[in-house]
Amino acid sequence: MSKVRNNFAWEIVLIACNLRLAIIILTPLIDKIGETFKLSTVQLGILTTIPLLCFGFISILISLLIKKIGTRRTIIIGLFLLMLANFFRIYTESLIFVGTLFVGVAITILNVTLPALVVDYAEEKSAFLNGLYIATSNLISALAGGVIVPLSNLVGWENAIQVFSLPALIAGVGAILLPKKEIELDNKVEILEKEKVWQRHAIWLLAIFMGLQSLVFYTLVAWLPSVLVNHGISPVTAGWMFAAFQMIGFPFSYVVPKLASRLKSARLTMLLLLLGYILGVGMLIVIKDNLWLLLLACLINGITTGTSFALSLHLITVFSSSREEVGQVSGFIQSIGYLLASSGPVIFGILKDTFNNWNTTLLCLLLVAVFTAIIGLVMIGIGRQHFLQLNK
């Protein structure tokens, strides 16, 4: 039994390697892609936005596929679709858009289905496995973002992108080898038939929390290097500081789901998130021309955003009333959340142009971040019965 669980943990790691990979590798190569296919800046912007829009519009539909064919088969479809879409999208201008669209669909399938797969195969280890796959995804994404440009210089950007189809193939074979799982219906199914997931206040608050914390993260991803350069940091140094922002969150994303499985710990985590947002974004507002303090601000923001993302995904399983419901909750929350998040970089870009300075823009971001933590505290209060049931 333990051997099966160990093998399943490795499969979770393999799947997690693919959760951001095919999206992350595109951004550093965007200029080369634009030159090859003669794409305008607008077209390149659309290309990078497609996956995020897929997360928003398609997530809520994936639960229907899970219900029809099961979590294991849904994961297999997602992995092989990702492999094929990523491999073939490099050949023509049309394929780069169509392929990226299907990459977005495939990763949406994986994002929604993976929490349900964890509950199906190892519900008692869900906190550990949730932390494991979130941390793995963050680490692999950061490493891929660092190696894709040197690799493209060696073998060409087209071959470099195709190389990253291999993790999806390996994970797909591993998913096929997973034993078929017969899931017994939870004794709470009768309750679920009367009360849909979107009728519960805690689920709506979790969706809003998911969206707002993602909005803060993607806004920082889009504009943090520009903010640092504006504060007197060289572009090269700003790039390394941005890499530190992305890397620092991964160990915390592993630990947080394990710590936040109890009500008191979840409340404390949310209070620490509030402090982290105030310090991290606040320091970007008040600190100028001080490399080490700005680096500290980047690290605090990386820890805070990594922690908030891990917590939001872990709460999907905590707030689900049965294993059959995890896919529905995951799809609903990620759909609402990513639609909200996709507006962040655009809105704050407009605010920067309107105010013509970063301080006022960052102050608006800080207000959103503080509101995010407040929503989280209210959400945990309303959903406290789920924590109490989890720890009976």
VOPAGU-2260 file (C-alpha; in pm, 1 decimal, decimal comma):
REM VOPAGU-2260
SITE   aa  ch    i         X         Y         Z
SITE  MET   A    0       0,0       0,0       0,0
SITE  SER   A    1     281,4     240,1      90,8
SITE  LYS   A    2     456,5     156,0    -237,5
SITE  VAL   A    3     143,1     255,8    -431,1
SITE  ARG   A    4     123,5     582,9    -237,5
SITE  ASN   A    5     492,9     655,7    -301,5
SITE  ASN   A    6     442,0     592,3    -672,7
SITE  PHE   A    7     137,9     819,3    -665,5
SITE  ALA   A    8     341,9    1094,1    -498,4
SITE  TRP   A    9     597,1    1069,4    -780,1
SITE  GLU   A   10     315,7    1091,3   -1035,7
SITE  ILE   A   11     187,7    1405,4    -861,9
SITE  VAL   A   12     537,0    1554,6    -898,3
SITE  LEU   A   13     546,3    1462,9   -1269,7
SITE  ILE   A   14     204,9    1618,9   -1334,1
SITE  ALA   A   15     295,1    1928,9   -1131,2
SITE  CYS   A   16     598,4    1988,2   -1355,8
SITE  ASN   A   17     352,1    2068,9   -1635,3
SITE  LEU   A   18     117,6    2310,3   -1456,7
SITE  ARG   A   19     295,2    2628,6   -1575,3
SITE  LEU   A   20     582,5    2503,1   -1789,1
SITE  ALA   A   21     441,1    2552,4   -2138,8
SITE  ILE   A   22     325,4    2903,5   -2045,1
SITE  ILE   A   23     641,9    3017,5   -1867,7
SITE  ILE   A   24     876,0    2918,6   -2152,6
SITE  LEU   A   25     686,5    3135,6   -2400,8
SITE  THR   A   26     744,7    3473,2   -2232,3
SITE  PRO   A   27    1128,7    3487,0   -2251,2
SITE  LEU   A   28    1109,6    3386,0   -2619,8
SITE  ILE   A   29     835,4    3630,2   -2716,1
SITE  ASP   A   30    1064,6    3860,7   -2916,6
SITE  LYS   A   31    1205,2    3568,9   -3118,6
SITE  ILE   A   32     855,3    3437,7   -3184,3
SITE  GLY   A   33     744,7    3784,4   -3295,8
SITE  GLU   A   34    1040,4    3815,6   -3533,7
SITE  THR   A   35     984,8    3469,0   -3682,1
SITE  PHE   A   36     613,1    3512,1   -3751,8
SITE  LYS   A   37     615,9    3892,9   -3800,9
SITE  LEU   A   38     368,7    3943,9   -3514,5
SITE  SER   A   39     269,7    4287,2   -3386,2
SITE  THR   A   40     293,2    4388,9   -3021,0
SITE  VAL   A   41     -84,3    4350,4   -2991,4
SITE  GLN   A   42     -70,1    3998,2   -3134,0
SITE  LEU   A   43     209,3    3904,7   -2893,6
SITE  GLY   A   44       3,5    4043,2   -2605,7
SITE  ILE   A   45    -291,7    3829,2   -2713,2
SITE  LEU   A   46     -64,0    3523,8   -2738,2
SITE  THR   A   47      54,7    3559,2   -2378,3
SITE  THR   A   48    -299,0    3627,2   -2249,5
SITE  ILE   A   49    -466,2    3323,6   -2412,8
SITE  PRO   A   50    -378,3    3068,2   -2137,9
SITE  LEU   A   51    -500,9    3295,2   -1859,7
SITE  LEU   A   52    -831,0    3344,6   -2040,7
SITE  CYS   A   53    -859,2    2966,1   -2077,5
SITE  PHE   A   54    -818,5    2933,1   -1700,3
SITE  GLY   A   55   -1103,8    3177,8   -1652,6
SITE  PHE   A   56   -1354,9    3060,0   -1911,7
SITE  ILE   A   57   -1296,9    2683,9   -1920,2
SITE  SER   A   58   -1222,9    2585,6   -1559,7
SITE  ILE   A   59   -1589,2    2568,8   -1461,1
SITE  LEU   A   60   -1658,8    2319,6   -1743,4
SITE  ILE   A   61   -1389,2    2068,3   -1647,5
SITE  SER   A   62   -1594,9    1929,6   -1358,7
SITE  LEU   A   63   -1846,8    1803,8   -1615,8
SITE  LEU   A   64   -1570,0    1608,2   -1790,5
SITE  ILE   A   65   -1448,1    1468,4   -1456,9
SITE  LYS   A   66   -1801,5    1359,7   -1370,7
SITE  LYS   A   67   -1842,9    1186,0   -1707,2
SITE  ILE   A   68   -1511,6     999,6   -1746,5
SITE  GLY   A   69   -1338,8    1022,9   -1405,4
SITE  THR   A   70   -1037,6    1211,0   -1274,3
SITE  ARG   A   71    -768,9     969,2   -1397,0
SITE  ARG   A   72    -888,3     969,9   -1757,9
SITE  THR   A   73    -934,7    1347,0   -1749,3
SITE  ILE   A   74    -574,0    1391,7   -1631,5
SITE  ILE   A   75    -450,5    1160,2   -1909,6
SITE  ILE   A   76    -641,0    1361,5   -2173,2
SITE  GLY   A   77    -498,5    1686,5   -2034,3
SITE  LEU   A   78    -138,5    1561,7   -2037,5
SITE  PHE   A   79    -141,7    1421,5   -2390,7
SITE  LEU   A   80    -329,5    1724,9   -2524,1
SITE  LEU   A   81     -60,0    1943,3   -2364,8
SITE  MET   A   82     219,0    1736,7   -2520,4
SITE  LEU   A   83      72,0    1752,0   -2871,1
SITE  ALA   A   84     -31,1    2119,2   -2856,6
SITE  ASN   A   85     308,9    2232,7   -2729,9
SITE  PHE   A   86     500,2    2018,6   -2980,4
SITE  PHE   A   87     312,2    2128,5   -3293,3
SITE  ARG   A   88     247,3    2496,7   -3214,5
SITE  ILE   A   89     588,1    2615,8   -3336,8
SITE  TYR   A   90     542,2    2550,0   -3710,1
SITE  THR   A   91     322,5    2832,7   -3844,2
SITE  GLU   A   92     170,2    3164,3   -3738,1
SITE  SER   A   93    -174,4    3007,9   -3712,4
SITE  LEU   A   94     -47,0    2711,4   -3511,3
SITE  ILE   A   95     131,2    2930,7   -3257,4
SITE  PHE   A   96    -208,8    3077,4   -3163,9
SITE  VAL   A   97    -415,5    2759,1   -3196,8
SITE  GLY   A   98    -149,8    2552,4   -3022,2
SITE  THR   A   99    -122,5    2800,0   -2736,5
SITE  LEU   A  100    -502,2    2794,1   -2704,4
SITE  PHE   A  101    -494,8    2415,6   -2661,5
SITE  VAL   A  102    -198,6    2445,6   -2425,5
SITE  GLY   A  103    -420,0    2673,3   -2215,8
SITE  VAL   A  104    -708,3    2424,0   -2231,4
SITE  ALA   A  105    -479,5    2135,8   -2132,8
SITE  ILE   A  106    -325,1    2318,9   -1836,9
SITE  THR   A  107    -673,5    2426,2   -1726,6
SITE  ILE   A  108    -770,8    2057,8   -1721,0
SITE  LEU   A  109    -465,8    1976,4   -1508,0
SITE  ASN   A  110    -519,1    2269,4   -1269,1
SITE  VAL   A  111    -880,6    2173,9   -1198,9
SITE  THR   A  112    -839,8    1796,0   -1194,6
SITE  LEU   A  113    -522,4    1754,1    -989,2
SITE  PRO   A  114    -683,1    1841,8    -649,6
SITE  ALA   A  115    -958,7    1589,0    -727,2
SITE  LEU   A  116    -700,9    1324,2    -822,5
SITE  VAL   A  117    -520,8    1379,2    -490,7
SITE  VAL   A  118    -843,9    1328,7    -295,6
SITE  ASP   A  119    -934,9    1018,2    -500,1
SITE  TYR   A  120    -605,9     837,7    -437,1
SITE  ALA   A  121    -473,1     975,4    -108,2
SITE  GLU   A  122    -731,1    1187,7      73,2
SITE  GLU   A  123    -557,7    1146,3     409,9
SITE  LYS   A  124    -235,1    1288,8     259,8
SITE  SER   A  125    -401,6    1576,1      73,0
SITE  ALA   A  126    -230,5    1855,5     268,9
SITE  PHE   A  127     113,9    1704,2     204,5
SITE  LEU   A  128      45,8    1630,8    -164,0
SITE  ASN   A  129    -113,6    1972,1    -228,2
SITE  GLY   A  130     196,2    2138,4     -88,0
SITE  LEU   A  131     420,2    1905,0    -287,4
SITE  TYR   A  132     261,5    1977,2    -624,0
SITE  ILE   A  133     236,9    2352,9    -569,2
SITE  ALA   A  134     603,0    2371,5    -462,7
SITE  THR   A  135     710,6    2152,9    -754,8
SITE  SER   A  136     519,1    2367,1   -1002,5
SITE  ASN   A  137     676,7    2686,5    -869,4
SITE  LEU   A  138    1029,9    2543,7    -867,5
SITE  ILE   A  139    1014,5    2389,7   -1215,8
SITE  SER   A  140     861,6    2708,0   -1359,4
SITE  ALA   A  141    1139,9    2921,7   -1214,7
SITE  LEU   A  142    1409,0    2683,9   -1343,1
SITE  ALA   A  143    1249,8    2663,4   -1688,5
SITE  GLY   A  144    1230,3    3041,8   -1711,1
SITE  GLY   A  145    1605,0    3052,4   -1646,9
SITE  VAL   A  146    1718,3    2783,6   -1893,2
SITE  ILE   A  147    1485,9    2841,4   -2189,2
SITE  VAL   A  148    1682,4    3131,3   -2339,8
SITE  PRO   A  149    2026,4    2961,1   -2322,0
SITE  LEU   A  150    1868,4    2643,1   -2458,1
SITE  SER   A  151    1705,8    2835,7   -2745,0
SITE  ASN   A  152    2045,1    2989,8   -2828,3
SITE  LEU   A  153    2189,0    2638,4   -2860,1
SITE  VAL   A  154    1914,6    2456,0   -3049,8
SITE  GLY   A  155    1678,4    2729,5   -3176,1
SITE  TRP   A  156    1364,2    2856,6   -3004,9
SITE  GLU   A  157    1140,9    2609,2   -3189,9
SITE  ASN   A  158    1333,0    2301,7   -3072,3
SITE  ALA   A  159    1366,4    2448,1   -2722,8
SITE  ILE   A  160     988,3    2471,5   -2690,7
SITE  GLN   A  161     943,7    2117,8   -2823,1
SITE  VAL   A  162    1187,2    1978,6   -2563,9
SITE  PHE   A  163     940,5    2084,8   -2295,7
SITE  SER   A  164     674,7    1853,0   -2439,8
SITE  LEU   A  165     869,7    1563,4   -2285,6
SITE  PRO   A  166     753,6    1619,6   -1922,3
SITE  ALA   A  167     389,2    1594,5   -2034,5
SITE  LEU   A  168     462,9    1267,6   -2218,2
SITE  ILE   A  169     637,4    1116,6   -1915,1
SITE  ALA   A  170     357,7    1225,5   -1678,6
SITE  GLY   A  171      95,5    1093,5   -1924,1
SITE  VAL   A  172     255,8     748,5   -1929,2
SITE  GLY   A  173     270,9     757,2   -1549,1
SITE  ALA   A  174     -99,7     846,3   -1528,8
SITE  ILE   A  175    -186,5     552,5   -1754,2
SITE  LEU   A  176       4,0     321,9   -1517,7
SITE  LEU   A  177    -190,4     442,9   -1213,3
SITE  PRO   A  178    -427,6     173,1   -1083,8
SITE  LYS   A  179    -792,1     230,7   -1161,7
SITE  LYS   A  180    -966,0     368,1    -856,6
SITE  GLU   A  181   -1319,4     273,4    -765,0
SITE  ILE   A  182   -1452,9     563,2    -557,8
SITE  GLU   A  183   -1726,6     493,8    -305,8
SITE  LEU   A  184   -1986,4     766,9    -289,0
SITE  ASP   A  185   -1951,5     993,0      12,2
SITE  ASN   A  186   -2239,8     984,0     258,9
SITE  LYS   A  187   -2281,3    1358,7     208,1
SITE  VAL   A  188   -2390,5    1332,2    -154,0
SITE  GLU   A  189   -2756,4    1373,4     -59,1
SITE  ILE   A  190   -2672,2    1711,2      94,3
SITE  LEU   A  191   -2484,7    1814,2    -219,0
SITE  GLU   A  192   -2785,7    1742,5    -438,0
SITE  LYS   A  193   -2979,1    2002,8    -239,0
SITE  GLU   A  194   -2699,3    2259,0    -208,1
SITE  LYS   A  195   -2481,3    2341,6    -509,5
SITE  VAL   A  196   -2127,9    2469,7    -461,5
SITE  TRP   A  197   -2214,8    2818,2    -589,4
SITE  GLN   A  198   -2487,6    2850,0    -327,2
SITE  ARG   A  199   -2238,1    2853,2     -37,8
SITE  HIS   A  200   -2094,7    3182,9      87,3
SITE  ALA   A  201   -1757,9    3031,6     179,7
SITE  ILE   A  202   -1706,2    2905,2    -177,3
SITE  TRP   A  203   -1780,1    3250,2    -325,6
SITE  LEU   A  204   -1540,5    3412,3     -80,0
SITE  LEU   A  205   -1274,0    3155,5    -169,4
SITE  ALA   A  206   -1327,1    3234,0    -539,4
SITE  ILE   A  207   -1286,3    3607,0    -471,3
SITE  PHE   A  208    -979,7    3540,8    -254,1
SITE  MET   A  209    -831,8    3319,9    -526,9
SITE  GLY   A  210    -893,0    3591,1    -785,6
SITE  LEU   A  211    -760,5    3883,2    -583,9
SITE  GLN   A  212    -442,7    3708,0    -467,3
SITE  SER   A  213    -380,8    3598,5    -828,1
SITE  LEU   A  214    -446,3    3955,2    -946,4
SITE  VAL   A  215    -180,3    4084,9    -705,3
SITE  PHE   A  216      64,2    3813,8    -815,6
SITE  TYR   A  217      16,9    3859,8   -1191,7
SITE  THR   A  218      34,2    4238,0   -1155,0
SITE  LEU   A  219     369,6    4204,2    -978,7
SITE  VAL   A  220     486,2    3955,1   -1242,5
SITE  ALA   A  221     396,0    4203,0   -1516,7
SITE  TRP   A  222     530,7    4523,3   -1360,4
SITE  LEU   A  223     782,6    4446,5   -1083,3
SITE  PRO   A  224    1092,1    4475,9   -1310,2
SITE  SER   A  225     966,4    4813,6   -1438,3
SITE  VAL   A  226     907,2    4932,6   -1081,6
SITE  LEU   A  227    1260,0    4831,2    -979,1
SITE  VAL   A  228    1418,9    5005,4   -1278,9
SITE  ASN   A  229    1212,1    5316,1   -1199,0
SITE  HIS   A  230    1354,4    5302,8    -844,5
SITE  GLY   A  231    1711,6    5317,9    -973,6
SITE  ILE   A  232    1797,9    4949,0   -1015,9
SITE  SER   A  233    1975,9    4844,6   -1337,3
SITE  PRO   A  234    1773,2    4623,5   -1575,9
SITE  VAL   A  235    2013,2    4328,8   -1527,4
SITE  THR   A  236    1998,5    4349,7   -1147,1
SITE  ALA   A  237    1621,3    4397,8   -1163,1
SITE  GLY   A  238    1602,1    4073,5   -1361,6
SITE  TRP   A  239    1786,9    3881,9   -1089,6
SITE  MET   A  240    1569,6    4038,7    -821,3
SITE  PHE   A  241    1261,4    3936,8   -1018,3
SITE  ALA   A  242    1395,4    3578,7   -1032,8
SITE  ALA   A  243    1442,0    3588,5    -653,7
SITE  PHE   A  244    1079,4    3704,2    -618,9
SITE  GLN   A  245     963,5    3399,0    -814,2
SITE  MET   A  246    1195,2    3145,8    -647,1
SITE  ILE   A  247    1153,5    3237,1    -280,3
SITE  GLY   A  248     787,5    3135,3    -265,9
SITE  PHE   A  249     830,7    2767,1    -351,4
SITE  PRO   A  250     937,8    2628,3      -8,6
SITE  PHE   A  251     654,2    2820,6     158,1
SITE  SER   A  252     402,9    2683,4     -92,3
SITE  TYR   A  253     507,9    2336,0      23,2
SITE  VAL   A  254     479,3    2404,1     397,1
SITE  VAL   A  255     165,1    2621,7     408,2
SITE  PRO   A  256    -100,3    2358,5     319,3
SITE  LYS   A  257      29,0    2133,8     600,7
SITE  LEU   A  258      25,2    2418,0     853,6
SITE  ALA   A  259    -308,9    2566,5     747,1
SITE  SER   A  260    -516,2    2250,3     789,3
SITE  ARG   A  261    -632,7    2370,8    1131,9
SITE  LEU   A  262    -861,4    2666,4    1192,0
SITE  LYS   A  263    -626,3    2852,1    1427,9
SITE  SER   A  264    -329,0    2801,2    1192,9
SITE  ALA   A  265    -531,2    2916,8     890,5
SITE  ARG   A  266    -629,3    3238,4    1072,5
SITE  LEU   A  267    -269,0    3302,5    1174,5
SITE  THR   A  268    -153,7    3239,1     815,3
SITE  MET   A  269    -404,9    3492,1     686,1
SITE  LEU   A  270    -290,0    3753,1     939,9
SITE  LEU   A  271      70,0    3694,0     832,3
SITE  LEU   A  272     -39,0    3739,1     469,4
SITE  LEU   A  273    -189,6    4074,9     563,8
SITE  LEU   A  274     140,1    4177,0     724,6
SITE  GLY   A  275     335,7    4048,2     425,7
SITE  TYR   A  276     129,2    4247,0     176,7
SITE  ILE   A  277     164,6    4566,4     383,1
SITE  LEU   A  278     541,9    4526,0     418,7
SITE  GLY   A  279     616,1    4395,2      69,5
SITE  VAL   A  280     411,7    4634,3    -142,2
SITE  GLY   A  281     456,1    4916,0     109,8
SITE  MET   A  282     835,2    4895,8      85,3
SITE  LEU   A  283     812,7    4922,3    -294,2
SITE  ILE   A  284     629,6    5250,8    -240,1
SITE  VAL   A  285     862,3    5414,1      13,6
SITE  ILE   A  286    1206,9    5268,3     -69,5
SITE  LYS   A  287    1415,2    5425,8    -346,5
SITE  ASP   A  288    1772,8    5358,3    -464,6
SITE  ASN   A  289    1844,3    5102,7    -189,9
SITE  LEU   A  290    1930,1    4769,5    -349,2
SITE  TRP   A  291    1913,8    4555,3     -35,8
SITE  LEU   A  292    1587,2    4693,6      97,9
SITE  LEU   A  293    1427,1    4659,3    -245,8
SITE  LEU   A  294    1556,7    4301,9    -262,8
SITE  LEU   A  295    1398,5    4240,8      78,3
SITE  ALA   A  296    1070,9    4382,8     -56,8
SITE  CYS   A  297    1090,0    4140,4    -352,1
SITE  LEU   A  298    1150,6    3846,5    -117,1
SITE  ILE   A  299     861,8    3943,6     112,4
SITE  ASN   A  300     630,1    3978,7    -188,7
SITE  GLY   A  301     747,7    3642,1    -322,9
SITE  ILE   A  302     683,7    3468,9       9,5
SITE  THR   A  303     343,6    3636,2      49,7
SITE  THR   A  304     214,8    3563,8    -301,1
SITE  GLY   A  305     347,6    3206,8    -292,7
SITE  THR   A  306     182,3    3146,1      42,6
SITE  SER   A  307    -152,2    3296,9     -62,0
SITE  PHE   A  308    -163,2    3086,9    -381,4
SITE  ALA   A  309     -82,3    2766,6    -191,5
SITE  LEU   A  310    -343,7    2846,0      71,5
SITE  SER   A  311    -615,3    2917,3    -187,0
SITE  LEU   A  312    -555,8    2583,4    -362,9
SITE  HIS   A  313    -542,6    2389,6     -36,1
SITE  LEU   A  314    -872,2    2541,3      78,0
SITE  ILE   A  315   -1039,2    2388,4    -229,4
SITE  THR   A  316   -1008,4    2046,5     -65,5
SITE  VAL   A  317   -1085,5    2181,6     283,3
SITE  PHE   A  318   -1408,2    2352,5     170,7
SITE  SER   A  319   -1529,0    2059,3     -40,3
SITE  SER   A  320   -1791,5    1857,5     144,3
SITE  SER   A  321   -1705,2    1530,4     -33,9
SITE  ARG   A  322   -1447,1    1388,0    -270,4
SITE  GLU   A  323   -1703,9    1399,5    -552,9
SITE  GLU   A  324   -1733,1    1774,7    -500,2
SITE  VAL   A  325   -1362,2    1865,3    -523,5
SITE  GLY   A  326   -1364,7    1893,1    -904,6
SITE  GLN   A  327   -1673,7    2115,0    -898,3
SITE  VAL   A  328   -1529,5    2345,7    -632,6
SITE  SER   A  329   -1191,5    2356,7    -807,8
SITE  GLY   A  330   -1345,9    2444,1   -1144,4
SITE  PHE   A  331   -1580,0    2708,2   -1002,3
SITE  ILE   A  332   -1314,1    2879,8    -791,4
SITE  GLN   A  333   -1045,3    2880,3   -1059,4
SITE  SER   A  334   -1289,0    3004,1   -1324,2
SITE  ILE   A  335   -1404,2    3302,6   -1118,3
SITE  GLY   A  336   -1055,8    3357,6    -980,1
SITE  TYR   A  337    -861,8    3365,2   -1305,5
SITE  LEU   A  338   -1119,6    3582,6   -1481,7
SITE  LEU   A  339   -1067,6    3833,5   -1202,5
SITE  ALA   A  340    -688,3    3789,8   -1209,3
SITE  SER   A  341    -656,1    3840,5   -1585,4
SITE  SER   A  342    -762,0    4202,9   -1547,6
SITE  GLY   A  343    -481,7    4290,8   -1306,3
SITE  PRO   A  344    -184,8    4365,9   -1536,3
SITE  VAL   A  345    -405,0    4566,3   -1774,4
SITE  ILE   A  346    -580,7    4770,0   -1504,1
SITE  PHE   A  347    -260,5    4860,6   -1324,4
SITE  GLY   A  348     -89,8    4942,8   -1654,0
SITE  ILE   A  349    -373,5    5187,8   -1722,7
SITE  LEU   A  350    -339,9    5330,3   -1369,3
SITE  LYS   A  351      32,6    5384,6   -1426,2
SITE  ASP   A  352     -39,0    5576,1   -1748,4
SITE  THR   A  353    -316,9    5774,2   -1577,0
SITE  PHE   A  354    -121,7    5877,0   -1266,1
SITE  ASN   A  355     213,7    5882,7   -1448,6
SITE  ASN   A  356     393,9    5747,4   -1141,2
SITE  TRP   A  357     440,0    5411,2    -973,4
SITE  ASN   A  358     380,1    5521,6    -613,8
SITE  THR   A  359      10,4    5597,6    -659,7
SITE  THR   A  360     -32,3    5283,9    -868,9
SITE  LEU   A  361     136,7    5069,2    -603,7
SITE  LEU   A  362     -77,6    5229,1    -334,7
SITE  CYS   A  363    -386,3    5109,2    -525,5
SITE  LEU   A  364    -230,1    4761,7    -544,7
SITE  LEU   A  365    -164,2    4771,0    -169,4
SITE  LEU   A  366    -531,2    4850,0    -102,3
SITE  VAL   A  367    -633,1    4551,9    -316,7
SITE  ALA   A  368    -383,9    4330,2    -132,1
SITE  VAL   A  369    -511,3    4436,2     211,3
SITE  PHE   A  370    -870,2    4376,7      97,0
SITE  THR   A  371    -761,0    4028,9     -21,4
SITE  ALA   A  372    -640,1    3935,0     327,0
SITE  ILE   A  373    -957,3    4074,2     487,3
SITE  ILE   A  374   -1170,8    3863,7     250,6
SITE  GLY   A  375    -957,5    3565,5     350,4
SITE  LEU   A  376   -1020,0    3620,2     721,2
SITE  VAL   A  377   -1396,0    3648,3     665,3
SITE  MET   A  378   -1386,1    3337,4     445,9
SITE  ILE   A  379   -1209,2    3131,2     711,8
SITE  GLY   A  380   -1460,8    3249,6     971,9
SITE  ILE   A  381   -1757,9    3146,5     756,9
SITE  GLY   A  382   -1596,9    2815,6     658,1
SITE  ARG   A  383   -1478,6    2723,6    1008,5
SITE  GLN   A  384   -1702,7    2415,0    1024,5
SITE  HIS   A  385   -1499,0    2259,1     742,1
SITE  PHE   A  386   -1178,5    2291,5     946,8
SITE  LEU   A  387   -1352,1    2144,5    1250,4
SITE  GLN   A  388   -1481,2    1847,0    1047,9
SITE  LEU   A  389   -1134,4    1797,3     897,7
SITE  ASN   A  390    -974,9    1763,4    1240,7
SITE  LYS   A  391   -1232,9    1547,7    1417,7
